[in-house]
Amino acid sequence: MLLRLLRLFFGGSSNLLPETPVDDVDLDPYVRVCNLMLSQAIREQVQEIVLEPRESEQIFVVQYRSGSELTDVMTPPLKDFSAVRDHFRKLAEIAEGPNRLTNQGSATFHQDGVEHRLQVILDGETVRIKL
């Protein structure tokens, strides 16, 4: 079901597992997709999620880092990057605009009754979420 949801939502390709549950059906679609990214990364014991826009290809790449290996997970359309980046920015309470004091913040994410700490880093256009 997740694979179908991601393909319908993004229209891009995805390597996420189809059995990932879709929770919070009343949430904004971008919030749901971000939650799915985090849930899958936690389940796979990923250390970092990297979101990187590729303007020449009109996509952004979602990558999971495990150890020194960086694996492409999905390639949504570039038009959705700002909404996804803004969700993580707001989640970590990072101020926007040129006068922001920091480009990083932290947040918590709950999955299966366990609280996970996230560190969100905005590095230019790249977003890094450390788990």
N, CA, C and O atoms as CSV, one atom per row, in Angstrom:
chain,resi,resn,atom,element,x,y,z
A,1,MET,N,N,0.817,-1.189,0.000
A,1,MET,CA,C,0.000,0.000,0.000
A,1,MET,C,C,0.868,1.262,0.000
A,1,MET,O,O,0.546,2.232,-0.686
A,2,LEU,N,N,1.969,1.254,0.768
A,2,LEU,CA,C,2.854,2.417,0.815
A,2,LEU,C,C,3.437,2.717,-0.553
A,2,LEU,O,O,3.465,3.868,-0.990
A,3,LEU,N,N,3.896,1.686,-1.218
A,3,LEU,CA,C,4.492,1.893,-2.536
A,3,LEU,C,C,3.486,2.548,-3.473
A,3,LEU,O,O,3.830,3.462,-4.222
A,4,ARG,N,N,2.245,2.078,-3.427
A,4,ARG,CA,C,1.200,2.667,-4.261
A,4,ARG,C,C,0.948,4.114,-3.863
A,4,ARG,O,O,0.799,4.976,-4.728
A,5,LEU,N,N,0.899,4.392,-2.543
A,5,LEU,CA,C,0.686,5.759,-2.062
A,5,LEU,C,C,1.806,6.678,-2.521
A,5,LEU,O,O,1.546,7.783,-2.999
A,6,LEU,N,N,3.045,6.236,-2.383
A,6,LEU,CA,C,4.170,7.064,-2.791
A,6,LEU,C,C,4.169,7.310,-4.295
A,6,LEU,O,O,4.460,8.417,-4.748
A,7,ARG,N,N,3.846,6.286,-5.062
A,7,ARG,CA,C,3.794,6.480,-6.520
A,7,ARG,C,C,2.670,7.425,-6.914
A,7,ARG,O,O,2.836,8.256,-7.807
A,8,LEU,N,N,1.507,7.297,-6.238
A,8,LEU,CA,C,0.402,8.211,-6.528
A,8,LEU,C,C,0.750,9.633,-6.116
A,8,LEU,O,O,0.464,10.590,-6.834
A,9,PHE,N,N,1.374,9.756,-4.942
A,9,PHE,CA,C,1.668,11.078,-4.405
A,9,PHE,C,C,2.795,11.753,-5.166
A,9,PHE,O,O,2.654,12.893,-5.611
A,10,PHE,N,N,3.912,11.055,-5.318
A,10,PHE,CA,C,5.088,11.645,-5.930
A,10,PHE,C,C,5.196,11.362,-7.416
A,10,PHE,O,O,5.751,12.171,-8.160
A,11,GLY,N,N,4.680,10.241,-7.852
A,11,GLY,CA,C,4.816,9.883,-9.251
A,11,GLY,C,C,6.213,9.398,-9.592
A,11,GLY,O,O,6.481,9.056,-10.744
A,12,GLY,N,N,7.106,9.360,-8.615
A,12,GLY,CA,C,8.474,8.918,-8.843
A,12,GLY,C,C,8.636,7.456,-8.496
A,12,GLY,O,O,7.653,6.730,-8.349
A,13,SER,N,N,9.872,7.027,-8.366
A,13,SER,CA,C,10.124,5.632,-8.018
A,13,SER,C,C,10.467,5.538,-6.545
A,13,SER,O,O,10.904,6.511,-5.931
A,14,SER,N,N,10.262,4.349,-5.982
A,14,SER,CA,C,10.510,4.149,-4.563
A,14,SER,C,C,10.985,2.730,-4.309
A,14,SER,O,O,10.494,1.784,-4.925
A,15,ASN,N,N,11.945,2.583,-3.396
A,15,ASN,CA,C,12.390,1.265,-2.962
A,15,ASN,C,C,11.883,0.947,-1.564
A,15,ASN,O,O,12.285,-0.060,-0.981
A,16,LEU,N,N,11.002,1.789,-1.010
A,16,LEU,CA,C,10.477,1.531,0.316
A,16,LEU,C,C,9.624,0.273,0.300
A,16,LEU,O,O,9.015,-0.058,-0.717
A,17,LEU,N,N,9.582,-0.418,1.409
A,17,LEU,CA,C,8.827,-1.655,1.484
A,17,LEU,C,C,7.329,-1.398,1.418
A,17,LEU,O,O,6.840,-0.483,2.080
A,18,PRO,N,N,6.581,-2.184,0.634
A,18,PRO,CA,C,5.152,-1.952,0.491
A,18,PRO,C,C,4.351,-2.256,1.739
A,18,PRO,O,O,3.219,-1.787,1.852
A,19,GLU,N,N,4.885,-3.022,2.687
A,19,GLU,CA,C,4.110,-3.345,3.875
A,19,GLU,C,C,4.179,-2.268,4.958
A,19,GLU,O,O,3.581,-2.442,6.020
A,20,THR,N,N,4.882,-1.172,4.726
A,20,THR,CA,C,4.928,-0.094,5.694
A,20,THR,C,C,3.529,0.469,5.897
A,20,THR,O,O,2.878,0.841,4.921
A,21,PRO,N,N,3.044,0.542,7.146
A,21,PRO,CA,C,1.674,1.014,7.370
A,21,PRO,C,C,1.532,2.502,7.099
A,21,PRO,O,O,2.480,3.267,7.275
A,22,VAL,N,N,0.362,2.900,6.677
A,22,VAL,CA,C,0.060,4.308,6.474
A,22,VAL,C,C,-0.790,4.752,7.655
A,22,VAL,O,O,-1.968,4.405,7.735
A,23,ASP,N,N,-0.207,5.511,8.569
A,23,ASP,CA,C,-0.900,6.014,9.745
A,23,ASP,C,C,-1.334,7.441,9.509
A,23,ASP,O,O,-0.927,8.073,8.535
A,24,ASP,N,N,-2.159,7.944,10.400
A,24,ASP,CA,C,-2.526,9.353,10.408
A,24,ASP,C,C,-3.096,9.796,9.063
A,24,ASP,O,O,-2.612,10.754,8.460
A,25,VAL,N,N,-4.124,9.095,8.599
A,25,VAL,CA,C,-4.662,9.376,7.273
A,25,VAL,C,C,-5.250,10.776,7.151
A,25,VAL,O,O,-5.454,11.254,6.035
A,26,ASP,N,N,-5.528,11.448,8.268
A,26,ASP,CA,C,-6.069,12.801,8.208
A,26,ASP,C,C,-4.977,13.865,8.089
A,26,ASP,O,O,-5.288,15.044,7.916
A,27,LEU,N,N,-3.718,13.473,8.177
A,27,LEU,CA,C,-2.624,14.428,8.098
A,27,LEU,C,C,-2.396,14.897,6.669
A,27,LEU,O,O,-2.792,14.239,5.706
A,28,ASP,N,N,-1.751,16.041,6.556
A,28,ASP,CA,C,-1.323,16.562,5.265
A,28,ASP,C,C,-0.501,15.488,4.553
A,28,ASP,O,O,0.279,14.793,5.203
A,29,PRO,N,N,-0.654,15.335,3.244
A,29,PRO,CA,C,0.092,14.292,2.529
A,29,PRO,C,C,1.609,14.395,2.702
A,29,PRO,O,O,2.285,13.369,2.775
A,30,TYR,N,N,2.153,15.608,2.770
A,30,TYR,CA,C,3.598,15.751,2.956
A,30,TYR,C,C,4.025,15.265,4.339
A,30,TYR,O,O,5.086,14.659,4.489
A,31,VAL,N,N,3.201,15.529,5.343
A,31,VAL,CA,C,3.505,15.067,6.698
A,31,VAL,C,C,3.482,13.541,6.730
A,31,VAL,O,O,4.351,12.917,7.339
A,32,ARG,N,N,2.492,12.943,6.078
A,32,ARG,CA,C,2.416,11.479,6.033
A,32,ARG,C,C,3.647,10.882,5.371
A,32,ARG,O,O,4.207,9.904,5.867
A,33,VAL,N,N,4.073,11.459,4.256
A,33,VAL,CA,C,5.248,10.938,3.552
A,33,VAL,C,C,6.499,11.100,4.414
A,33,VAL,O,O,7.329,10.192,4.467
A,34,CYS,N,N,6.645,12.238,5.085
A,34,CYS,CA,C,7.799,12.440,5.984
A,34,CYS,C,C,7.777,11.418,7.113
A,34,CYS,O,O,8.815,10.854,7.460
A,35,ASN,N,N,6.593,11.175,7.691
A,35,ASN,CA,C,6.471,10.174,8.751
A,35,ASN,C,C,6.833,8.782,8.241
A,35,ASN,O,O,7.459,7.998,8.955
A,36,LEU,N,N,6.442,8.478,7.017
A,36,LEU,CA,C,6.780,7.180,6.432
A,36,LEU,C,C,8.280,7.047,6.214
A,36,LEU,O,O,8.851,5.981,6.449
A,37,MET,N,N,8.922,8.122,5.767
A,37,MET,CA,C,10.378,8.114,5.596
A,37,MET,C,C,11.063,7.817,6.928
A,37,MET,O,O,11.962,6.979,7.006
A,38,LEU,N,N,10.620,8.520,7.977
A,38,LEU,CA,C,11.217,8.334,9.299
A,38,LEU,C,C,10.958,6.925,9.830
A,38,LEU,O,O,11.868,6.285,10.357
A,39,SER,N,N,9.737,6.443,9.696
A,39,SER,CA,C,9.387,5.100,10.191
A,39,SER,C,C,10.234,4.031,9.513
A,39,SER,O,O,10.761,3.133,10.168
A,40,GLN,N,N,10.355,4.139,8.204
A,40,GLN,CA,C,11.136,3.155,7.460
A,40,GLN,C,C,12.616,3.222,7.856
A,40,GLN,O,O,13.266,2.189,8.019
A,41,ALA,N,N,13.138,4.426,8.006
A,41,ALA,CA,C,14.545,4.586,8.383
A,41,ALA,C,C,14.812,3.999,9.769
A,41,ALA,O,O,15.838,3.352,9.981
A,42,ILE,N,N,13.909,4.216,10.694
A,42,ILE,CA,C,14.063,3.666,12.045
A,42,ILE,C,C,14.000,2.144,11.989
A,42,ILE,O,O,14.800,1.460,12.627
A,43,ARG,N,N,13.054,1.623,11.230
A,43,ARG,CA,C,12.897,0.174,11.106
A,43,ARG,C,C,14.154,-0.467,10.521
A,43,ARG,O,O,14.539,-1.568,10.914
A,44,GLU,N,N,14.787,0.228,9.582
A,44,GLU,CA,C,15.998,-0.300,8.943
A,44,GLU,C,C,17.272,0.086,9.692
A,44,GLU,O,O,18.376,-0.210,9.237
A,45,GLN,N,N,17.119,0.739,10.828
A,45,GLN,CA,C,18.244,1.171,11.672
A,45,GLN,C,C,19.232,2.045,10.901
A,45,GLN,O,O,20.447,1.868,10.990
A,46,VAL,N,N,18.684,2.983,10.152
A,46,VAL,CA,C,19.466,3.928,9.377
A,46,VAL,C,C,20.023,5.000,10.308
A,46,VAL,O,O,19.362,5.383,11.273
A,47,GLN,N,N,21.213,5.481,10.034
A,47,GLN,CA,C,21.831,6.514,10.853
A,47,GLN,C,C,21.467,7.918,10.402
A,47,GLN,O,O,21.422,8.843,11.213
A,48,GLU,N,N,21.207,8.080,9.107
A,48,GLU,CA,C,20.951,9.409,8.571
A,48,GLU,C,C,20.081,9.314,7.319
A,48,GLU,O,O,20.215,8.391,6.516
A,49,ILE,N,N,19.185,10.293,7.176
A,49,ILE,CA,C,18.399,10.452,5.953
A,49,ILE,C,C,18.915,11.724,5.282
A,49,ILE,O,O,19.068,12.756,5.936
A,50,VAL,N,N,19.179,11.650,3.995
A,50,VAL,CA,C,19.668,12.807,3.243
A,50,VAL,C,C,18.658,13.110,2.131
A,50,VAL,O,O,18.302,12.229,1.349
A,51,LEU,N,N,18.207,14.351,2.072
A,51,LEU,CA,C,17.306,14.818,1.015
A,51,LEU,C,C,18.082,15.825,0.191
A,51,LEU,O,O,18.504,16.865,0.697
A,52,GLU,N,N,18.266,15.512,-1.075
A,52,GLU,CA,C,19.112,16.361,-1.920
A,52,GLU,C,C,18.419,16.670,-3.244
A,52,GLU,O,O,18.102,15.754,-4.003
A,53,PRO,N,N,18.180,17.954,-3.529
A,53,PRO,CA,C,17.550,18.301,-4.806
A,53,PRO,C,C,18.533,18.151,-5.967
A,53,PRO,O,O,19.726,18.423,-5.832
A,54,ARG,N,N,18.009,17.717,-7.092
A,54,ARG,CA,C,18.793,17.628,-8.327
A,54,ARG,C,C,18.009,18.353,-9.415
A,54,ARG,O,O,17.188,17.770,-10.124
A,55,GLU,N,N,18.294,19.635,-9.516
A,55,GLU,CA,C,17.515,20.484,-10.408
A,55,GLU,C,C,17.619,20.063,-11.868
A,55,GLU,O,O,16.641,20.163,-12.609
A,56,SER,N,N,18.775,19.601,-12.285
A,56,SER,CA,C,18.941,19.213,-13.690
A,56,SER,C,C,18.028,18.044,-14.066
A,56,SER,O,O,17.630,17.906,-15.222
A,57,GLU,N,N,17.698,17.200,-13.073
A,57,GLU,CA,C,16.836,16.052,-13.332
A,57,GLU,C,C,15.395,16.297,-12.887
A,57,GLU,O,O,14.530,15.445,-13.090
A,58,GLN,N,N,15.132,17.464,-12.277
A,58,GLN,CA,C,13.810,17.822,-11.763
A,58,GLN,C,C,13.279,16.820,-10.736
A,58,GLN,O,O,12.090,16.503,-10.714
A,59,ILE,N,N,14.194,16.326,-9.879
A,59,ILE,CA,C,13.830,15.399,-8.805
A,59,ILE,C,C,14.574,15.821,-7.548
A,59,ILE,O,O,15.474,16.660,-7.594
A,60,PHE,N,N,14.185,15.225,-6.419
A,60,PHE,CA,C,15.070,15.241,-5.265
A,60,PHE,C,C,15.235,13.801,-4.826
A,60,PHE,O,O,14.323,12.985,-4.961
A,61,VAL,N,N,16.391,13.505,-4.306
A,61,VAL,CA,C,16.734,12.141,-3.946
A,61,VAL,C,C,16.654,11.990,-2.433
A,61,VAL,O,O,17.179,12.815,-1.685
A,62,VAL,N,N,15.990,10.927,-1.996
A,62,VAL,CA,C,15.960,10.559,-0.587
A,62,VAL,C,C,16.927,9.403,-0.442
A,62,VAL,O,O,16.780,8.367,-1.090
A,63,GLN,N,N,17.925,9.592,0.421
A,63,GLN,CA,C,18.954,8.571,0.626
A,63,GLN,C,C,19.020,8.204,2.099
A,63,GLN,O,O,18.826,9.052,2.970
A,64,TYR,N,N,19.295,6.937,2.372
A,64,TYR,CA,C,19.509,6.457,3.738
A,64,TYR,C,C,20.986,6.099,3.888
A,64,TYR,O,O,21.565,5.432,3.031
A,65,ARG,N,N,21.588,6.554,4.992
A,65,ARG,CA,C,22.985,6.226,5.274
A,65,ARG,C,C,23.030,5.184,6.389
A,65,ARG,O,O,22.478,5.379,7.473
A,66,SER,N,N,23.700,4.077,6.093
A,66,SER,CA,C,23.992,3.044,7.088
A,66,SER,C,C,25.494,2.824,7.026
A,66,SER,O,O,26.017,2.370,6.008
A,67,GLY,N,N,26.189,3.144,8.111
A,67,GLY,CA,C,27.647,3.079,8.089
A,67,GLY,C,C,28.163,4.106,7.098
A,67,GLY,O,O,27.804,5.281,7.177
A,68,SER,N,N,28.997,3.675,6.170
A,68,SER,CA,C,29.508,4.602,5.162
A,68,SER,C,C,28.726,4.505,3.849
A,68,SER,O,O,29.016,5.225,2.893
A,69,GLU,N,N,27.742,3.616,3.811
A,69,GLU,CA,C,26.977,3.398,2.585
A,69,GLU,C,C,25.759,4.312,2.510
A,69,GLU,O,O,24.977,4.399,3.457
A,70,LEU,N,N,25.607,4.987,1.385
A,70,LEU,CA,C,24.478,5.873,1.132
A,70,LEU,C,C,23.644,5.250,0.014
A,70,LEU,O,O,24.133,5.067,-1.101
A,71,THR,N,N,22.373,4.921,0.316
A,71,THR,CA,C,21.519,4.219,-0.623
A,71,THR,C,C,20.347,5.092,-1.044
A,71,THR,O,O,19.655,5.649,-0.193
A,72,ASP,N,N,20.114,5.218,-2.354
A,72,ASP,CA,C,18.936,5.929,-2.852
A,72,ASP,C,C,17.696,5.117,-2.505
A,72,ASP,O,O,17.637,3.912,-2.753
A,73,VAL,N,N,16.698,5.801,-1.921
A,73,VAL,CA,C,15.470,5.132,-1.514
A,73,VAL,C,C,14.312,5.525,-2.416
A,73,VAL,O,O,13.512,4.676,-2.810
A,74,MET,N,N,14.220,6.805,-2.742
A,74,MET,CA,C,13.185,7.247,-3.671
A,74,MET,C,C,13.597,8.547,-4.326
A,74,MET,O,O,14.478,9.258,-3.841
A,75,THR,N,N,12.943,8.844,-5.439
A,75,THR,CA,C,13.260,10.045,-6.217
A,75,THR,C,C,11.977,10.790,-6.567
A,75,THR,O,O,11.489,10.690,-7.693
A,76,PRO,N,N,11.425,11.540,-5.604
A,76,PRO,CA,C,10.203,12.308,-5.866
A,76,PRO,C,C,10.486,13.510,-6.768
A,76,PRO,O,O,11.641,13.900,-6.942
A,77,PRO,N,N,9.432,14.096,-7.341
A,77,PRO,CA,C,9.608,15.283,-8.175
A,77,PRO,C,C,10.122,16.471,-7.370
A,77,PRO,O,O,9.780,16.635,-6.198
A,78,LEU,N,N,10.929,17.278,-7.997
A,78,LEU,CA,C,11.528,18.442,-7.347
A,78,LEU,C,C,10.478,19.409,-6.813
A,78,LEU,O,O,10.722,20.085,-5.813
A,79,LYS,N,N,9.325,19.490,-7.450
A,79,LYS,CA,C,8.275,20.424,-7.023
A,79,LYS,C,C,7.803,20.152,-5.595
A,79,LYS,O,O,7.238,21.044,-4.962
A,80,ASP,N,N,8.019,18.950,-5.073
A,80,ASP,CA,C,7.595,18.596,-3.720
A,80,ASP,C,C,8.675,18.829,-2.667
A,80,ASP,O,O,8.408,18.702,-1.472
A,81,PHE,N,N,9.888,19.167,-3.094
A,81,PHE,CA,C,11.008,19.290,-2.166
A,81,PHE,C,C,10.783,20.369,-1.111
A,81,PHE,O,O,11.047,20.139,0.069
A,82,SER,N,N,10.306,21.532,-1.513
A,82,SER,CA,C,10.125,22.638,-0.560
A,82,SER,C,C,9.175,22.266,0.564
A,82,SER,O,O,9.434,22.593,1.723
A,83,ALA,N,N,8.086,21.592,0.246
A,83,ALA,CA,C,7.114,21.215,1.280
A,83,ALA,C,C,7.706,20.198,2.249
A,83,ALA,O,O,7.483,20.287,3.456
A,84,VAL,N,N,8.453,19.239,1.731
A,84,VAL,CA,C,9.085,18.230,2.585
A,84,VAL,C,C,10.163,18.881,3.455
A,84,VAL,O,O,10.224,18.633,4.659
A,85,ARG,N,N,11.020,19.720,2.838
A,85,ARG,CA,C,12.057,20.425,3.596
A,85,ARG,C,C,11.427,21.301,4.681
A,85,ARG,O,O,11.902,21.318,5.817
A,86,ASP,N,N,10.352,22.035,4.333
A,86,ASP,CA,C,9.703,22.906,5.310
A,86,ASP,C,C,9.091,22.127,6.462
A,86,ASP,O,O,9.084,22.602,7.597
A,87,HIS,N,N,8.574,20.925,6.180
A,87,HIS,CA,C,8.030,20.114,7.272
A,87,HIS,C,C,9.130,19.754,8.271
A,87,HIS,O,O,8.939,19.892,9.479
A,88,PHE,N,N,10.270,19.299,7.777
A,88,PHE,CA,C,11.367,18.938,8.681
A,88,PHE,C,C,11.920,20.183,9.389
A,88,PHE,O,O,12.299,20.107,10.558
A,89,ARG,N,N,11.968,21.319,8.696
A,89,ARG,CA,C,12.430,22.565,9.318
A,89,ARG,C,C,11.509,22.943,10.474
A,89,ARG,O,O,11.983,23.292,11.556
A,90,LYS,N,N,10.211,22.877,10.257
A,90,LYS,CA,C,9.245,23.215,11.314
A,90,LYS,C,C,9.285,22.204,12.447
A,90,LYS,O,O,9.194,22.572,13.618
A,91,LEU,N,N,9.419,20.939,12.101
A,91,LEU,CA,C,9.480,19.879,13.108
A,91,LEU,C,C,10.641,20.122,14.075
A,91,LEU,O,O,10.503,19.913,15.280
A,92,ALA,N,N,11.778,20.561,13.546
A,92,ALA,CA,C,12.971,20.799,14.359
A,92,ALA,C,C,13.047,22.235,14.869
A,92,ALA,O,O,14.034,22.626,15.493
A,93,GLU,N,N,12.001,23.020,14.601
A,93,GLU,CA,C,11.919,24.414,15.059
A,93,GLU,C,C,13.118,25.253,14.599
A,93,GLU,O,O,13.719,25.993,15.377
A,94,ILE,N,N,13.441,25.114,13.324
A,94,ILE,CA,C,14.513,25.901,12.725
A,94,ILE,C,C,13.869,27.122,12.081
A,94,ILE,O,O,12.971,26.995,11.249
A,95,ALA,N,N,14.333,28.302,12.469
A,95,ALA,CA,C,13.780,29.540,11.906
A,95,ALA,C,C,14.105,29.617,10.423
A,95,ALA,O,O,15.125,29.096,9.973
A,96,GLU,N,N,13.228,30.270,9.667
A,96,GLU,CA,C,13.501,30.428,8.242
A,96,GLU,C,C,13.941,31.852,7.953
A,96,GLU,O,O,13.754,32.754,8.769
A,97,GLY,N,N,14.520,32.035,6.797
A,97,GLY,CA,C,14.925,33.368,6.373
A,97,GLY,C,C,16.399,33.622,6.580
A,97,GLY,O,O,17.091,32.828,7.218
A,98,PRO,N,N,16.881,34.729,6.042
A,98,PRO,CA,C,18.319,35.022,6.073
A,98,PRO,C,C,18.825,35.377,7.471
A,98,PRO,O,O,20.033,35.328,7.705
A,99,ASN,N,N,17.949,35.730,8.400
A,99,ASN,CA,C,18.381,36.140,9.736
A,99,ASN,C,C,18.377,34.991,10.744
A,99,ASN,O,O,18.566,35.219,11.939
A,100,ARG,N,N,18.165,33.769,10.278
A,100,ARG,CA,C,18.131,32.653,11.221
A,100,ARG,C,C,19.494,32.486,11.883
A,100,ARG,O,O,20.534,32.687,11.255
A,101,LEU,N,N,19.469,32.116,13.161
A,101,LEU,CA,C,20.710,31.974,13.923
A,101,LEU,C,C,21.373,30.620,13.711
A,101,LEU,O,O,22.594,30.499,13.808
A,102,THR,N,N,20.570,29.608,13.423
A,102,THR,CA,C,21.128,28.273,13.280
A,102,THR,C,C,20.475,27.558,12.112
A,102,THR,O,O,19.345,27.868,11.734
A,103,ASN,N,N,21.174,26.624,11.560
A,103,ASN,CA,C,20.645,25.808,10.475
A,103,ASN,C,C,20.365,24.391,10.953
A,103,ASN,O,O,20.237,23.472,10.143
A,104,GLN,N,N,20.270,24.212,12.261
A,104,GLN,CA,C,19.988,22.885,12.776
A,104,GLN,C,C,19.087,22.962,13.987
A,104,GLN,O,O,19.015,23.982,14.673
A,105,GLY,N,N,18.409,21.874,14.230
A,105,GLY,CA,C,17.515,21.783,15.371
A,105,GLY,C,C,17.243,20.323,15.657
A,105,GLY,O,O,17.697,19.439,14.932
A,106,SER,N,N,16.499,20.078,16.719
A,106,SER,CA,C,16.202,18.697,17.074
A,106,SER,C,C,14.703,18.535,17.291
A,106,SER,O,O,13.969,19.498,17.515
A,107,ALA,N,N,14.288,17.295,17.215
A,107,ALA,CA,C,12.881,16.961,17.387
A,107,ALA,C,C,12.798,15.522,17.880
A,107,ALA,O,O,13.798,14.806,17.920
A,108,THR,N,N,11.604,15.118,18.249
A,108,THR,CA,C,11.379,13.725,18.621
A,108,THR,C,C,10.348,13.129,17.682
A,108,THR,O,O,9.485,13.831,17.155
A,109,PHE,N,N,10.448,11.840,17.483
A,109,PHE,CA,C,9.523,11.095,16.637
A,109,PHE,C,C,9.170,9.827,17.390
A,109,PHE,O,O,10.058,9.104,17.841
A,110,HIS,N,N,7.885,9.552,17.531
A,110,HIS,CA,C,7.422,8.374,18.263
A,110,HIS,C,C,7.028,7.273,17.291
A,110,HIS,O,O,6.273,7.490,16.344
A,111,GLN,N,N,7.562,6.087,17.554
A,111,GLN,CA,C,7.199,4.922,16.752
A,111,GLN,C,C,7.131,3.704,17.652
A,111,GLN,O,O,8.077,3.413,18.384
A,112,ASP,N,N,6.031,3.001,17.601
A,112,ASP,CA,C,5.824,1.787,18.390
A,112,ASP,C,C,6.092,2.022,19.867
A,112,ASP,O,O,6.679,1.174,20.539
A,113,GLY,N,N,5.660,3.173,20.375
A,113,GLY,CA,C,5.810,3.493,21.784
A,113,GLY,C,C,7.208,3.908,22.202
A,113,GLY,O,O,7.467,4.090,23.392
A,114,VAL,N,N,8.107,4.060,21.252
A,114,VAL,CA,C,9.486,4.450,21.548
A,114,VAL,C,C,9.731,5.851,20.994
A,114,VAL,O,O,9.359,6.165,19.863
A,115,GLU,N,N,10.369,6.687,21.823
A,115,GLU,CA,C,10.704,8.040,21.386
A,115,GLU,C,C,12.086,8.050,20.745
A,115,GLU,O,O,13.054,7.562,21.328
A,116,HIS,N,N,12.170,8.603,19.552
A,116,HIS,CA,C,13.437,8.697,18.830
A,116,HIS,C,C,13.807,10.167,18.685
A,116,HIS,O,O,12.968,10.985,18.305
A,117,ARG,N,N,15.052,10.505,18.984
A,117,ARG,CA,C,15.546,11.877,18.816
A,117,ARG,C,C,16.085,12.038,17.408
A,117,ARG,O,O,16.785,11.170,16.886
A,118,LEU,N,N,15.745,13.160,16.807
A,118,LEU,CA,C,16.212,13.485,15.471
A,118,LEU,C,C,17.015,14.777,15.529
A,118,LEU,O,O,16.675,15.684,16.289
A,119,GLN,N,N,18.048,14.867,14.752
A,119,GLN,CA,C,18.757,16.122,14.556
A,119,GLN,C,C,18.602,16.475,13.087
A,119,GLN,O,O,19.013,15.714,12.211
A,120,VAL,N,N,18.009,17.629,12.822
A,120,VAL,CA,C,17.777,18.083,11.459
A,120,VAL,C,C,18.779,19.183,11.146
A,120,VAL,O,O,18.903,20.153,11.894
A,121,ILE,N,N,19.492,19.026,10.037
A,121,ILE,CA,C,20.509,19.993,9.629
A,121,ILE,C,C,20.178,20.462,8.209
A,121,ILE,O,O,20.041,19.654,7.291
A,122,LEU,N,N,20.055,21.767,8.049
A,122,LEU,CA,C,19.868,22.347,6.716
A,122,LEU,C,C,21.235,22.811,6.246
A,122,LEU,O,O,21.820,23.732,6.815
A,123,ASP,N,N,21.734,22.170,5.210
A,123,ASP,CA,C,23.065,22.437,4.677
A,123,ASP,C,C,22.901,22.931,3.251
A,123,ASP,O,O,22.936,22.141,2.307
A,124,GLY,N,N,22.722,24.237,3.093
A,124,GLY,CA,C,22.377,24.771,1.778
A,124,GLY,C,C,20.993,24.268,1.414
A,124,GLY,O,O,20.037,24.469,2.163
A,125,GLU,N,N,20.885,23.620,0.273
A,125,GLU,CA,C,19.602,23.040,-0.136
A,125,GLU,C,C,19.434,21.612,0.373
A,125,GLU,O,O,18.332,21.067,0.313
A,126,THR,N,N,20.494,21.003,0.869
A,126,THR,CA,C,20.432,19.619,1.345
A,126,THR,C,C,19.897,19.578,2.774
A,126,THR,O,O,20.237,20.420,3.606
A,127,VAL,N,N,19.056,18.587,3.037
A,127,VAL,CA,C,18.522,18.363,4.380
A,127,VAL,C,C,19.098,17.048,4.890
A,127,VAL,O,O,19.043,16.030,4.199
A,128,ARG,N,N,19.648,17.073,6.099
A,128,ARG,CA,C,20.187,15.877,6.735
A,128,ARG,C,C,19.431,15.645,8.030
A,128,ARG,O,O,19.311,16.546,8.860
A,129,ILE,N,N,18.921,14.430,8.200
A,129,ILE,CA,C,18.211,14.069,9.422
A,129,ILE,C,C,18.977,12.924,10.051
A,129,ILE,O,O,19.012,11.816,9.515
A,130,LYS,N,N,19.591,13.198,11.192
A,130,LYS,CA,C,20.369,12.171,11.891
A,130,LYS,C,C,19.477,11.524,12.940
A,130,LYS,O,O,18.805,12.197,13.721
A,131,LEU,N,N,19.493,10.182,12.931
A,131,LEU,CA,C,18.662,9.419,13.851
A,131,LEU,C,C,19.487,8.865,14.994
A,131,LEU,O,O,18.950,8.191,15.873
